[in-house]
Amino acid sequence: MSSKGRVLYVGITGFITARALQHKSGETDGFTCKYHVTRLVYFEVFRYVNNAIARETEIKKWRREKKVALIEAMNPLWNDLAADWGQPVRLGTADSSRDNPAL
């Protein structure tokens, strides 16, 4: 996760959608709230939690430059990968002229 000013936070969760929305809403106290860390800029998926914990530990030990390179390899513009999460889903509507030629 990152702030708009690119303050970085590394963490793990079993429910990425819920966790990202917690950060966005400011529900979490501490570092992420203080520094407005609300943007999901990188993530990895693991089948086993012990592998996720090991990877988190590894990344947390890295220098900032290496973390930035990891992010930019997948997301060079630092877009918020969860920007639309939690928003209402807009369903597409059929073109009414095709469905009802009388219109």
C-alpha positions in Angstrom: 0.0 0.0 0.0 1.1 3.6 -0.6 0.0 7.1 0.1 -0.2 9.6 -2.8 3.2 10.9 -1.7 4.5 7.3 -2.0 4.9 6.4 1.7 5.0 2.6 1.6 3.4 0.0 3.9 3.9 -3.7 3.6 1.5 -6.1 5.2 -0.5 -9.4 4.7 -4.1 -10.2 4.9 -6.4 -13.1 4.1 -9.1 -10.7 2.7 -7.4 -8.1 0.4 -10.7 -6.4 -0.6 -11.8 -5.8 2.9 -8.4 -4.8 4.1 -7.9 -2.3 1.2 -11.3 -0.8 2.0 -10.4 -0.5 5.7 -7.3 1.5 4.7 -9.3 3.7 2.3 -11.9 4.5 4.9 -9.3 5.3 7.6 -10.7 2.6 9.9 -7.1 1.5 10.8 -5.3 3.5 13.4 -1.5 3.9 13.4 1.0 4.3 10.6 -1.4 3.9 7.7 -3.9 6.3 9.0 -1.3 8.9 10.1 0.4 8.9 6.6 -2.8 8.4 4.6 -1.7 5.1 3.1 -4.8 4.3 1.1 -3.6 3.1 -2.4 -3.1 -0.5 -3.3 -0.1 -0.3 -5.7 1.2 -3.9 -5.5 0.1 -7.3 -4.3 1.0 -11.0 -4.5 -1.3 -13.9 -3.9 -0.3 -17.0 -2.0 -2.0 -20.3 -1.4 -0.4 -20.9 2.0 -0.2 -18.3 4.8 3.3 -19.3 5.8 4.6 -18.5 2.3 2.9 -15.1 2.5 4.4 -14.3 5.9 7.9 -15.3 4.7 7.5 -13.0 1.6 6.2 -10.1 3.8 9.2 -10.6 6.1 11.6 -10.6 3.1 10.1 -7.5 1.5 10.1 -5.6 4.8 13.9 -6.1 5.1 14.5 -4.5 1.6 15.7 -1.0 1.1 13.1 1.4 -0.3 14.7 1.4 -3.7 14.2 -2.3 -4.1 10.5 -2.0 -3.0 10.0 0.8 -5.5 11.5 -1.3 -8.3 9.1 -4.2 -7.4 6.1 -1.9 -7.6 7.2 -0.2 -10.8 7.8 -3.5 -12.6 4.1 -4.3 -12.3 2.6 -0.8 -11.8 4.9 1.8 -13.3 2.4 4.7 -12.8 1.6 3.7 -9.2 -2.1 3.4 -10.0 -4.4 2.5 -7.2 -5.3 -1.1 -8.1 -8.3 -1.0 -5.8 -9.6 2.3 -6.9 -13.1 1.0 -7.8 -13.3 -1.6 -5.0 -16.4 -1.0 -2.8 -18.1 1.2 -5.4 -21.6 0.3 -6.7 -21.4 -1.9 -9.8 -23.0 -0.3 -12.8 -24.6 -3.0 -15.0 -24.5 -2.4 -18.7 -27.8 -1.7 -20.4 -28.8 -3.2 -23.7 -29.2 -0.8 -26.6 -33.0 -0.3 -26.5 -33.2 0.3 -30.3 -32.0 -3.3 -30.9 -34.3 -4.8 -28.3 -37.4 -3.0 -29.4 -37.2 -1.8 -33.1 -40.3 0.3 -32.5 -38.3 2.7 -30.3 
